[in-house]
Amino acid sequence: MGHGHNHGTLAGRRLLFSFIITVAFVIGDSTAGYFSNSLALMSDAGHNFADALALIPNHWRCGGRSCRARSACLDSWIGNGLL
């Protein structure tokens, strides 16, 4: 007997994991940059934050809506500037 709910696609789980790791790096970079008074770490945190924001539409397109075709996910990555 099968069950009727979706566990999400592998691509969606990977994108969500990537988003979580990227946000963790943003928090770490910004904290270290603040306490060490380092503009380089703060700018790296801003860059990583932009990367994290770019992962959100990809997760929605490839994971949240579970697109089956790899080309649609690749188009989404290219459109958001990740490749």
C-alpha positions as CSV (number, residue, x, y, z in Angstrom):
1,M,0.0,0.0,0.0
2,G,1.3,3.4,-1.0
3,H,0.8,6.6,0.8
4,G,-0.4,9.8,-0.7
5,H,2.1,12.5,0.4
6,N,5.2,13.8,-1.3
7,H,8.6,13.7,0.4
8,G,10.1,16.3,-2.0
9,T,12.6,15.8,-4.7
10,L,16.2,15.2,-4.2
11,A,17.1,18.5,-5.9
12,G,14.8,20.3,-3.6
13,R,16.4,18.8,-0.5
14,R,19.8,19.6,-1.8
15,L,18.9,23.2,-2.5
16,L,17.4,23.6,0.9
17,F,20.5,22.1,2.5
18,S,22.7,24.5,0.5
19,F,20.5,27.4,1.6
20,I,20.9,26.4,5.3
21,I,24.7,26.0,5.0
22,T,25.0,29.3,3.2
23,V,22.9,31.2,5.8
24,A,25.1,29.6,8.5
25,F,28.2,31.0,6.8
26,V,26.5,34.4,6.5
27,I,25.9,34.4,10.3
28,G,29.4,33.2,11.0
29,D,31.1,35.7,8.7
30,S,29.0,38.6,9.9
31,T,29.6,37.7,13.5
32,A,33.3,37.3,13.1
33,G,33.5,40.5,11.0
34,Y,31.7,42.5,13.5
35,F,33.8,41.4,16.5
36,S,37.1,41.6,14.6
37,N,36.1,44.9,13.0
38,S,36.9,43.4,9.6
39,L,35.3,45.0,6.5
40,A,36.5,42.0,4.4
41,L,34.5,39.5,6.4
42,M,31.5,41.8,6.4
43,S,31.6,42.1,2.7
44,D,32.0,38.4,2.3
45,A,28.9,37.9,4.5
46,G,27.0,40.3,2.2
47,H,28.2,38.3,-0.9
48,N,27.1,35.0,0.7
49,F,23.8,36.6,1.7
50,A,23.2,37.4,-2.0
51,D,24.0,33.8,-2.9
52,A,21.5,32.6,-0.3
53,L,18.8,34.8,-1.8
54,A,19.6,33.4,-5.2
55,L,18.9,29.9,-3.9
56,I,15.4,30.7,-2.9
57,P,13.8,30.9,-6.4
58,N,15.8,27.8,-7.4
59,H,14.3,25.8,-4.5
60,W,10.9,27.0,-5.4
61,R,11.3,26.1,-9.0
62,C,13.2,22.8,-8.7
63,G,12.3,21.6,-5.2
64,G,9.1,23.1,-4.0
65,R,7.2,22.6,-7.3
66,S,9.1,19.4,-8.1
67,C,10.1,20.0,-11.7
68,R,11.0,16.7,-13.3
69,A,13.0,17.9,-16.2
70,R,16.7,18.7,-15.5
71,S,16.6,21.3,-18.3
72,A,14.0,23.4,-16.4
73,C,16.1,23.3,-13.3
74,L,19.3,24.2,-15.3
75,D,17.4,27.1,-16.9
76,S,16.5,28.3,-13.5
77,W,20.1,28.1,-12.3
78,I,21.3,30.0,-15.4
79,G,18.6,32.6,-15.1
80,N,19.6,33.3,-11.5
81,G,23.2,33.5,-12.4
82,L,24.4,30.5,-10.4
83,L,26.1,28.9,-13.3
